[in-house]
Each structure stands twice: as structure tokens, then as C-alpha cells.
Amino acid sequence: MARIETLGNVTSRSPRSFGVHCLLEDTVTFTFKKAAVGGLATIGAVALLAGCASAPEETDGDGGEALDYLPCMVSDAGGFDDKSFNQLGREGLEAASEELGVEPTLVESAAETDYASNLQSLVDQGCNTIVTVGFLLAPAALESATANPDLEYVSIDDTVDTDFDGTTDAENIKPIIFDTAQAAFLAGYLSAGMSETGAVGTYGGINIPTVSIFMDGFAQGVEYYNEENGADVQVLGWDREAQDGSFTGGFEANDTARQVAQGLIDQNIDVLLPVGGPIYQSGAAAIRDSGRDIMLLGVDADVYETDPSVGDLLLTSIRKGIDVGVEDAILAAGNGEFDPSPFVGTLENEGVGLAPFHDFEDAVPADLSSKLDELQQMIIDGDITVESYLAG
């Protein structure tokens, strides 16, 4: 079994070999399946197997030759048990590591001040590829990558383009980013169509691009619903013109997050979109305390699957394929085929999408579900433009 070491706020797993490995195609493929009711496309993610290599020459009777490769990851302050993007990143790393026959090393950040030291600890442990999870890790990732040009870095949720020239600032960093505004647009249209009070709400952790992209796409979807249907559903918690709204100041499920959610609930919303890792848990608690029928939207993961305790509240989740993006990048790197080219997840390449309706499958009208399929295709075809900082 893998030996687990705890170093202060850092949890580290020591290397271990599994013996055999397979070569995987150096592309990431996201596939969708239809929800059981309503026909809504839902994201699933899978890396296509190109072919398994023959087992390496055995060195003893217990297994094959170990792969000399150590993949690593550092979380943001939300932690690996956020049931959201950090958890997805970890799952992708672990899936690739198992396929390669190695044991990854993971370090968990308790605060932003941990980022640089946690990255250095991974460098010191001899990591070959380091995955950083989250927009806020980008400056520390760039510093580490610049100081260690022989190492490979994968940046989740940021292009690491600090001089804004359109290219990543270090040749050894691969960005994996997601235009989640497209999927959030669909969630906004859905929410407006499901609202009975005529008001929906959203709040975020910190006003950074990877958070506000959800909120802004959501608002665009509500606006489009209003235009199409002569409605006047209000979006509370986000102002598109000001590009600002309701934020908790961090990514913790705490009383502040609960109070922000309660402030929106007090304004008679009946759909709530929290954006920022575990802050949705505070929103769910506020919904239950209200005693009202308020639908919750998840982000990043299919939260119905990652956190069944809130499943009865979830209308859907705005999903992005972080897990498979990481898995693909690590499989390629482990086989000596690291590709620093950015990957941008969209509806077209199925890197983003909506999760199933799950418990709400029977509640979503068939014509509304069909309309979402139509809107998705219109976005892919360019007939609808969803604005975002990643829109090309």
C-alpha cells in the first residue's frame, strides 16, 4: 500500500509502482450521453485508448519494470475534498497514475500563502510533472516553471499569460481552461424557464475570471430567455454592466457564504447558483433553513454525484471536464509526449456541458429540455454568441 506522509498542512503520497502501463492517445475526448428524460446532453469524460504496450521486461517474479515518472498536484485553498474542481483534478491525476503504474504525490493548500512553498516541496521531491489546480495558483506556477524549465507544468483554469500577449508565459506550462459561460448560458435559460417567482440568484467566492464566467454566462442565458419569451425574470447577485456582484471573499463553506446566500433568498429567488468550490454547501444549508422550494445549481462537477447530500436540491450542474483534461495531460507526459498546447473546453468539443436533471427529470418540461438542445447547437454553430473572456 502507498505510504502517506503528513507534513504540516501538506499531505504527501510516496511513489509506488504498479508494474504495467498503457500508451494512450495524446488527445482529450469528452463524450456526452442523453439524460434519461428530456433529451438534455450531459457531460461525461473519457480518454480514448490508443493501444496498450506490451508488458515491460520483468525484473522479478512479482511484476514488470517500474516507470520512472512522478506526477504531482497542488490544490488551491478549497482543498481536494471540495467536491468540485480540486476533487476533479485529483481524480484525473489518480486515474492517469494508475494507468501508468505510478503513485502520484499531492499537496493540499490551506491558504494562498501556501502556494509557492507547496510547489517548491513538489520540486524538491523530484516531481516530473506538476499540476496546479485553480486560477489563483497561476503566479506561483509561473515562478516555479520559470525556475525549473526542465519540469512540466499543467495549469488548470488559467492560461498563465501575465503580459496578456495571447501566449502562455513559459514554454513548459500546458493550460487547461474552460469556456464555462457557454454551459452557464444553458443553465440560465433553464433556470428562468423553471422559476415561478421570477427571480433567480447567484453568488461567488471571489470576483476572478474563472468564477465570474459562470455568473455572467448564467445572466446571459436568463436575458435570452426573457427576450425569447417576453418574460422579465430577474438575476440577483450579478450585474453584467458593472461586472460585479455578490461574493463571499473566499472559497470556504462558512457563515459568510451562508449569509450571502440568505440575502438572495430573502429577495424571493427560487433558483440559486453558488460559484466557488464548497460555498454551495452554505447555500444548500440556507435553502433548507428557508423551508421554501428553491432549486440549487452545482458547478464544475456533477455535484449530484460528488455530494449526494444535496442531490434533492440540485436542478443540474454546470460541468467542466477537469478530470479528463488532467488525465489526458498526465498520460501524455508519462509517456514522454508532453504537449504544452492549451486546451479550451467548449460545448463544441464537449469540454463543458450540463449534468443530468436527476431528481428533477420529471419536473423539467419536455419543450424546455428540447429548447436547451436547440440552444446548445445554436451556440456551437455560432448562431448565438455567448460573451466571455475566452470567447474566440
C-alpha positions in Angstrom: 0.0 0.0 0.0 1.1 3.6 -0.6 2.7 5.3 2.4 1.0 8.6 3.3 3.0 11.3 4.9 1.6 14.4 6.5 3.9 17.5 6.5 2.2 20.4 8.3 -0.7 21.4 6.0 0.7 19.2 3.2 -0.4 15.7 2.6 2.1 13.7 0.5 1.8 10.3 -1.0 5.0 8.4 -1.6 5.8 6.9 -5.0 4.7 3.4 -5.7 4.7 1.3 -8.9 2.0 -1.0 -10.3 4.1 -2.8 -12.9 2.4 -2.3 -16.3 1.2 0.6 -18.3 -0.7 1.5 -21.5 0.0 4.1 -24.1 -2.9 6.5 -24.6 -3.8 8.8 -27.5 -2.4 12.3 -26.9 -5.8 14.0 -27.3 -8.6 14.6 -24.9 -12.0 13.5 -25.9 -15.1 14.4 -24.0 -18.3 12.4 -24.7 -21.9 13.2 -23.9 -24.9 11.0 -23.3 -28.6 11.9 -23.3 -30.3 12.2 -20.0 -32.9 9.5 -19.4 -35.8 12.1 -19.6 -35.8 15.3 -21.6 -33.0 14.6 -24.1 -30.5 17.1 -22.5 -27.0 16.4 -23.4 -24.9 15.6 -20.3 -21.2 15.6 -20.0 -19.2 12.5 -19.4 -15.5 12.4 -20.0 -13.2 9.6 -21.3 -9.8 9.4 -22.7 -9.6 7.2 -25.8 -7.4 4.2 -25.5 -5.0 4.1 -28.5 -3.4 0.8 -27.5 -1.7 -1.0 -24.7 2.0 -1.5 -24.9 3.5 -4.9 -24.3 4.4 -5.6 -20.7 7.9 -4.3 -20.0 10.6 -6.9 -19.4 10.1 -8.3 -16.0 12.8 -7.7 -13.4 11.4 -10.3 -10.9 8.5 -12.6 -10.5 6.3 -10.0 -8.9 5.8 -7.6 -11.8 7.3 -5.6 -14.6 9.7 -2.8 -14.8 8.7 0.3 -12.9 8.1 3.6 -14.8 10.5 6.3 -13.7 7.9 9.1 -13.6 6.4 11.1 -10.7 3.2 13.1 -11.4 2.2 15.7 -8.8 -0.5 18.1 -7.9 -1.1 21.1 -5.6 -4.6 22.2 -4.7 -5.9 25.7 -4.2 -7.2 26.7 -0.8 -10.5 24.8 -1.4 -8.8 21.5 -0.8 -9.1 18.2 -2.5 -12.4 17.3 -0.7 -14.2 20.3 -2.2 -16.5 18.0 -4.2 -15.8 20.3 -7.1 -12.8 21.3 -9.2 -10.0 20.3 -6.8 -11.6 16.9 -6.4 -12.0 16.5 -10.2 -8.3 17.4 -10.6 -7.3 14.8 -8.1 -9.4 12.1 -9.7 -7.9 12.8 -13.1 -4.4 12.6 -11.7 -5.1 9.4 -9.8 -6.7 7.8 -12.9 -3.7 8.6 -15.1 -1.3 7.4 -12.4 -3.0 4.1 -12.1 -2.9 3.6 -15.8 0.8 4.5 -15.9 1.6 2.3 -12.9 2.9 5.0 -10.6 1.7 6.7 -7.4 1.2 10.5 -7.5 2.2 13.0 -4.9 -0.5 15.5 -3.8 -0.1 18.6 -1.6 -3.1 20.4 -0.3 -3.0 24.2 0.3 -4.8 25.6 3.3 -4.3 29.3 2.2 -3.0 31.3 -0.8 0.2 31.8 1.1 1.0 28.1 0.9 1.1 28.0 -2.9 4.8 28.9 -3.5 6.1 26.7 -0.7 3.9 23.8 -1.7 5.2 24.0 -5.3 8.7 24.1 -4.1 8.1 21.0 -1.9 7.0 19.1 -5.1 10.1 20.3 -7.0 12.2 19.1 -4.1 10.5 15.7 -4.1 11.6 15.1 -7.7 8.2 15.5 -9.5 8.4 15.3 -13.3 5.0 17.0 -14.0 3.2 19.3 -11.6 -0.5 20.1 -11.9 -1.7 23.3 -10.3 -5.5 23.5 -9.7 -7.1 26.9 -9.9 -6.7 30.4 -11.3 -5.1 31.7 -8.1 -2.2 29.4 -8.4 -1.0 30.8 -11.7 1.5 33.4 -10.4 3.2 30.8 -8.2 3.1 28.2 -11.0 4.8 30.7 -13.4 7.5 31.4 -10.9 8.2 27.7 -10.3 8.0 26.8 -14.0 10.5 29.6 -14.9 12.9 28.5 -12.2 12.6 24.8 -13.3 12.5 24.8 -17.1 13.2 21.0 -17.3 10.0 20.2 -15.4 6.5 20.1 -16.9 3.5 22.0 -15.5 -0.2 21.8 -16.2 -2.3 24.8 -15.2 -5.9 24.2 -14.6 -8.2 27.3 -15.1 -5.6 29.8 -16.2 -3.6 30.5 -19.4 -0.6 31.9 -17.3 -0.4 34.9 -19.6 0.6 37.7 -17.3 1.7 40.0 -20.0 -1.5 39.5 -22.0 0.2 38.9 -25.3 -2.0 35.9 -26.1 0.5 33.2 -25.3 1.5 31.3 -22.1 4.5 32.9 -20.4 6.5 29.7 -20.0 7.0 27.0 -22.7 6.8 24.2 -20.1 3.3 25.1 -18.9 0.2 23.5 -20.5 -3.0 25.4 -19.8 -6.3 23.5 -19.5 -9.2 26.1 -19.4 -12.9 26.0 -19.9 -15.4 28.4 -21.6 -18.0 27.6 -19.0 -20.0 30.7 -20.0 -21.5 28.6 -22.8 -22.8 25.9 -20.4 -23.8 28.5 -17.8 -25.9 30.2 -20.5 -27.9 27.0 -20.9 -28.3 26.8 -17.1 -29.5 30.4 -17.0 -32.1 29.7 -19.7 -33.2 26.6 -17.8 -33.4 28.4 -14.5 -35.5 31.2 -16.0 -37.8 28.7 -17.5 -38.2 26.8 -14.2 -38.6 29.9 -12.0 -42.0 30.6 -10.5 -41.1 33.7 -8.5 -39.5 35.5 -11.5 -36.2 35.9 -9.7 -33.0 33.7 -9.7 -29.8 34.4 -7.8 -26.1 33.7 -8.0 -23.1 34.4 -5.8 -19.4 33.6 -6.0 -16.3 33.1 -3.9 -14.0 35.8 -5.3 -14.5 38.0 -8.4 -12.0 36.4 -10.6 -12.5 35.4 -14.2 -12.9 31.7 -13.6 -15.7 32.5 -11.1 -17.4 35.4 -12.9 -17.5 33.5 -16.2 -20.2 31.2 -14.7 -22.2 34.1 -13.3 -22.1 36.2 -16.5 -23.0 33.3 -18.7 -25.8 32.4 -16.4 -27.1 36.0 -16.6 -26.8 36.0 -20.4 -29.0 32.8 -20.5 -31.7 34.5 -18.4 -31.6 37.6 -20.7 -32.0 35.4 -23.7 -35.0 33.6 -22.1 -36.6 36.9 -21.4 -36.1 38.1 -25.0 -37.5 34.9 -26.5 -40.5 34.6 -24.2 -41.4 38.1 -23.4 -40.6 37.5 -19.7 -38.9 39.6 -17.0 -37.0 37.1 -14.9 -34.6 39.0 -12.7 -31.0 37.9 -11.9 -29.9 38.9 -8.4 -26.2 38.7 -7.3 -24.6 39.7 -10.6 -24.5 42.9 -12.6 -23.4 42.4 -16.2 -22.7 46.0 -16.8 -20.6 46.5 -13.7 -19.1 43.0 -13.9 -19.6 42.7 -10.2 -22.0 41.1 -7.8 -22.3 39.1 -4.6 -19.1 37.5 -3.3 -18.1 35.7 -0.1 -14.4 36.7 -0.2 -13.1 33.2 -0.3 -13.8 29.5 -1.1 -14.9 28.2 2.3 -18.3 26.9 3.3 -18.7 29.3 6.2 -21.2 31.6 7.9 -20.3 34.4 5.5 -21.2 32.3 2.5 -24.4 31.3 4.2 -25.3 35.0 4.9 -24.7 35.9 1.3 -27.0 33.1 0.2 -29.6 34.1 2.7 -29.6 37.7 1.4 -30.5 36.4 -2.1 -33.2 34.0 -0.7 -34.7 36.9 1.2 -35.3 38.6 -2.2 -37.6 35.7 -3.2 -35.3 33.8 -5.6 -36.2 30.2 -6.3 -33.0 29.1 -8.2 -29.6 29.6 -6.6 -26.2 29.3 -8.4 -23.2 29.4 -6.0 -19.8 29.5 -7.8 -16.7 28.7 -5.8 -16.0 25.1 -4.7 -17.6 24.2 -1.4 -19.5 27.5 -0.9 -22.5 25.7 -2.4 -22.8 23.8 0.9 -23.6 27.1 2.7 -26.2 27.8 0.0 -27.8 24.4 0.5 -28.0 25.0 4.2 -29.7 28.3 3.8 -32.2 26.8 1.3 -33.1 24.1 3.8 -33.5 26.6 6.6 -35.8 28.7 4.5 -38.3 25.9 4.2 -39.0 27.1 0.6 -38.8 25.2 -2.7 -35.5 26.6 -4.0 -33.5 24.8 -6.7 -29.7 24.7 -6.5 -27.2 24.6 -9.3 -23.8 23.0 -9.0 -20.6 23.9 -10.8 -17.5 22.1 -12.1 -18.5 18.5 -11.1 -21.9 16.8 -11.3 -22.5 17.7 -7.7 -25.4 15.2 -7.5 -22.7 12.5 -7.9 -19.9 14.1 -5.8 -22.2 15.2 -2.9 -25.5 13.2 -2.7 -26.4 15.0 0.5 -27.7 17.9 -1.6 -29.0 15.8 -4.5 -32.6 16.5 -3.8 -32.0 20.3 -4.3 -30.0 20.1 -7.5 -31.7 21.1 -10.7 -28.5 20.4 -12.7 -24.7 21.2 -12.6 -22.6 23.3 -14.9 -19.9 20.7 -15.7 -16.4 21.1 -16.9 -14.1 18.1 -17.8 -11.2 18.9 -15.4 -10.8 15.3 -14.5 -10.2 14.0 -18.0 -8.2 17.1 -19.1 -5.8 16.3 -16.3 -5.8 12.6 -17.0 -5.0 13.1 -20.7 -2.2 15.5 -19.9 -0.6 13.2 -17.4 -0.9 10.2 -19.6 0.8 12.0 -22.4 3.6 13.4 -20.1 4.2 10.0 -18.5 4.7 8.5 -22.0 7.2 11.2 -22.9 4.7 13.1 -25.1 4.0 16.3 -23.0 2.2 18.8 -25.2 2.1 22.4 -23.8 -0.6 23.5 -26.3 -3.6 25.0 -24.5 -6.8 23.0 -24.3 -10.0 25.2 -24.2 -13.1 23.2 -23.3 -16.3 24.3 -25.1 -19.8 22.9 -25.9 -18.4 22.0 -29.3 -15.6 19.8 -28.1 -17.8 18.7 -25.1 -15.3 20.0 -22.6 -18.2 21.8 -20.8 -21.9 21.0 -20.5 -24.9 20.4 -18.2 -25.2 17.4 -15.9 -28.5 15.4 -16.0 -31.5 16.7 -14.2 -31.5 13.7 -11.9 -34.3 14.1 -9.4 -35.8 17.0 -11.4 -36.1 15.0 -14.7 -39.9 14.7 -14.3 -40.2 18.4 -13.3 -38.5 19.9 -16.3 -41.0 20.3 -19.2 -40.1 18.4 -22.3 -40.3 21.5 -24.5 -37.8 23.3 -22.2 -35.4 20.4 -22.3 -35.7 20.3 -26.1 -35.1 24.0 -26.3 -31.8 23.6 -24.4 -30.6 21.0 -27.0 -31.6 23.5 -29.7 -29.7 26.4 -28.0 -26.7 24.2 -27.5 -26.5 23.5 -31.2 -27.0 27.2 -32.0 -24.1 28.2 -29.8 -21.9 25.5 -31.4 -22.9 26.7 -34.9 -22.2 30.4 -33.9 -25.8 31.5 -34.2 -25.8 32.5 -30.6 -22.7 34.3 -29.2 -22.0 33.8 -25.5 -19.7 36.5 -24.3 -16.7 35.6 -22.1 -13.0 36.4 -21.8 -12.3 33.0 -23.5 -14.6 33.5 -26.5 -12.6 33.5 -29.7 
